[in-house]
Amino acid sequence: MQALPIFLKLKGKRVVVVGGGTPAARKAEMALRSGAIVDVYCRELGEDFRSIADNPNLRHARPVEAADMDGATLVWCATEDDTVDRRAHALAKAAGVTVNVADRPELCDFTMASILDRSPLVVAIGTEGASPILGRMLKARLETEIPAGYGRLAAFVGERREALEHATKSSAERRRFWERLLEGPIAEMVLAGQDGAAASAFDAEIATLDMGGKATHQGEVYLVGAGPGDPDLLTFRALRLMQRADVVLYDRLVSDEIINLVRRDAERIFVGKQRNNHAVPQDEISQMLVDLAKQGKRVLRIKGGDPFIFGRGGEEIELLAENNVPFQVVPGVTAASGCSAYAGIPLTHRDHAQACLFVTAHGKDGQIDTDWEAVLRPNQTVAIYMGLALLDSLMKAFIARGADPHTPAAVVDNGTRANQRVVTGTIATLAEKASAAALRGPTIIIVGSVVSLHDKLDWFTGRKAASVAQKSE
Ligand SMILES: C[S@@+](CC[C@H](N)C(=O)[O-])C[C@H]1O[C@@H](n2cnc3c(N)ncnc32)[C@H](O)[C@@H]1O
C-alpha cells in the first residue's frame, strides 16, 4: 500500500480550488458536500459551477496568489492548464499545504477516491492513481450491490447505540444483537422506508432485553414481483431479498432462470397450477405465508410480473397485515410493459396512443366480462392479460361493438424470454394467425395502432437470432 486511506473531517475548514472549469467544479462540489468553506481562484466560474454558485460556503476570487494558500487544509489545482497548475502547486508546497493536481499523480500528496455515498456510510475506492477508471467501474458495481437505503440503516443504528449500551452487559452481547438486527426484519423495515415500524420493533427488542429475556427471532414476508421472465428485469431489491430468503413460494409464471437466483439452500414450495394438477387455493397460500413467517422464517413469495397487477398480491398480504406479520412489497415489471418493450411496440406514442388500458379477459361462459365503453375509446392501447384462450371471441367482440376490423393487434407469447414470439395482424385476422402459430403462453394481447410500429422497432428478435448464431459458431 502506497497511501493511507483516511476520512478527513473538512467541516468548517478552508479548502482552495484553483480553476473554474469542470474538473474544478467537481472538486468544489465534493468539498462542499463534506462541509468545507471553499475558495475558488480563477478569472471566471464556468457553467458547471452553476448548481453550487449560491452555496454560502463557496467563495470566488481572482486568479490565485501566494497568500491565498495560507491556512488552507487542502488545495486542488484543476485549471486544465499545466503551467498554471504547476505554479499553483508550487505555491501550495511553499505554504506547506497538502495538494492535489488533477491528472498529475506525481504532483499529488493525496489522490481522490471513487466514492459511494450512502452517508453516513461511505465507501471510498482508491487505485493509488494507477487507474481511476477501474475505481469508477468498481464503484458502479457496488452501487448495484449496496442498496440506497444503507445510509438510513447506518444512521438508524448510530442513533440507537446508546440505548443498546444501557440494555446490554457486554460488548459481545451488543455485537450479537447488531449482527442479528442487521440481518433481520428490523433492517429490512428501514431499507423499505418503514422507519416508524422499525423504531417500534427496536424498542420492543430492547424492552425484552431489559427484562432479562432473549430477543425474539421474528419472521417476515417479501412479496416480490419477478417481471415477465428475463432475469435482467429483476430489481436490485428483488434480487437482494431472493438471496436472503429461507423459503420461497413460487408459481408457474416465474421462470426457471429466476428461481435459480434464489438462495440455493432455500426451501422451494411450488404453489402454482400445472397441467393435470390443481393450484394451491389462494387462502391456503395466504395461510402458509403467515405460518412460515411465524416460525421465524424469511419467506419469499415471488410472482410473475408485478404482484399488484392481476397478481392477487393484495389478497395475500391482507392476512399478513391482520396477523401482524412484517412484510414488504417489491414491484416488478408487469407483462404489458415488459412484453411491449421487447416486442418493439410502445404502449403510448405521440402519433398513436395517449392512454393505455390494462384489462383481463377472464370471462364467464366464453363471454368477455369487461367495460367495453372504456376498451373501445379512441387513441389508446389496450393490453389484455390472460386472453389467449378467448382470443377468437375477444377479437369478434371488438368488431361486433364497432371497432374498425383493420385495427392493428398483436399477441406476444413468452415475452422477454429467449423463446419470445410475436404474432401481428388486425383484430379481424389475429385469432387465426395466432392459432396457426400454436402459441403456448403465457401471452399478452396488444390492440391499437401502436402495433404497426413493431416491424420498424423490433430490436429483440434480431438480438436473439444473433445470440443463437454466436452460440452455434
Ligand atoms: C395472473 S396474470 C399475472 C400478471 C402479472 N402479475 C404481471 O404483472 O404481469 C398472468 C398473465 O400475465 C401475462 N403474462 C405474464 N408473463 C408473460 C410473458 N412472459 N409473456 C406474455 N404474457 C405474460 C399473461 O397474460 C398471463 O396469462
The ligand as an SDF file (V2000), in Angstrom:
LIG
                    3D

 27 29  0  0  0  0  0  0  0  0999 V2000
  -52.2100  -13.9740  -13.4940 C   0  0  0  0  0  0  0  0  0  0  0  0
  -51.6470  -12.8220  -14.6630 S   0  0  0  0  0  0  0  0  0  0  0  0
  -50.2960  -12.1720  -13.8010 C   0  0  0  0  0  0  0  0  0  0  0  0
  -49.8310  -10.8900  -14.3120 C   0  0  0  0  0  0  0  0  0  0  0  0
  -48.5920  -10.4010  -13.6070 C   0  0  0  0  0  0  0  0  0  0  0  0
  -48.8660  -10.1170  -12.2360 N   0  0  0  0  0  0  0  0  0  0  0  0
  -47.9880   -9.1860  -14.3000 C   0  0  0  0  0  0  0  0  0  0  0  0
  -47.9480   -8.0910  -13.7000 O   0  0  0  0  0  0  0  0  0  0  0  0
  -47.5300   -9.3320  -15.4130 O   0  0  0  0  0  0  0  0  0  0  0  0
  -50.9190  -13.8540  -15.8560 C   0  0  0  0  0  0  0  0  0  0  0  0
  -50.9310  -13.2600  -17.2370 C   0  0  0  0  0  0  0  0  0  0  0  0
  -49.8900  -12.3330  -17.4020 O   0  0  0  0  0  0  0  0  0  0  0  0
  -49.4650  -12.3390  -18.7440 C   0  0  0  0  0  0  0  0  0  0  0  0
  -48.0360  -12.6910  -18.7900 N   0  0  0  0  0  0  0  0  0  0  0  0
  -47.2270  -12.9230  -17.7500 C   0  0  0  0  0  0  0  0  0  0  0  0
  -45.9630  -13.1780  -18.1660 N   0  0  0  0  0  0  0  0  0  0  0  0
  -45.9770  -13.0840  -19.5020 C   0  0  0  0  0  0  0  0  0  0  0  0
  -44.9890  -13.2320  -20.5070 C   0  0  0  0  0  0  0  0  0  0  0  0
  -43.7090  -13.5070  -20.2070 N   0  0  0  0  0  0  0  0  0  0  0  0
  -45.3460  -13.0840  -21.7820 N   0  0  0  0  0  0  0  0  0  0  0  0
  -46.6310  -12.7780  -22.1010 C   0  0  0  0  0  0  0  0  0  0  0  0
  -47.6090  -12.6270  -21.1970 N   0  0  0  0  0  0  0  0  0  0  0  0
  -47.2980  -12.7710  -19.9120 C   0  0  0  0  0  0  0  0  0  0  0  0
  -50.2980  -13.3750  -19.4600 C   0  0  0  0  0  0  0  0  0  0  0  0
  -51.4050  -12.7200  -19.9930 O   0  0  0  0  0  0  0  0  0  0  0  0
  -50.6900  -14.2740  -18.3210 C   0  0  0  0  0  0  0  0  0  0  0  0
  -51.8290  -15.0110  -18.6130 O   0  0  0  0  0  0  0  0  0  0  0  0
  1  2  1  0
  2  3  1  0
  2 10  1  0
  3  4  1  0
  4  5  1  0
  5  6  1  0
  5  7  1  0
  7  8  2  0
  7  9  1  0
 10 11  1  0
 11 12  1  0
 11 26  1  0
 12 13  1  0
 13 14  1  0
 13 24  1  0
 14 15  1  0
 14 23  1  0
 15 16  2  0
 16 17  1  0
 17 18  1  0
 17 23  2  0
 18 19  1  0
 18 20  2  0
 20 21  1  0
 21 22  2  0
 22 23  1  0
 24 25  1  0
 24 26  1  0
 26 27  1  0
M  CHG  2   2   1   9  -1
M  END
$$$$
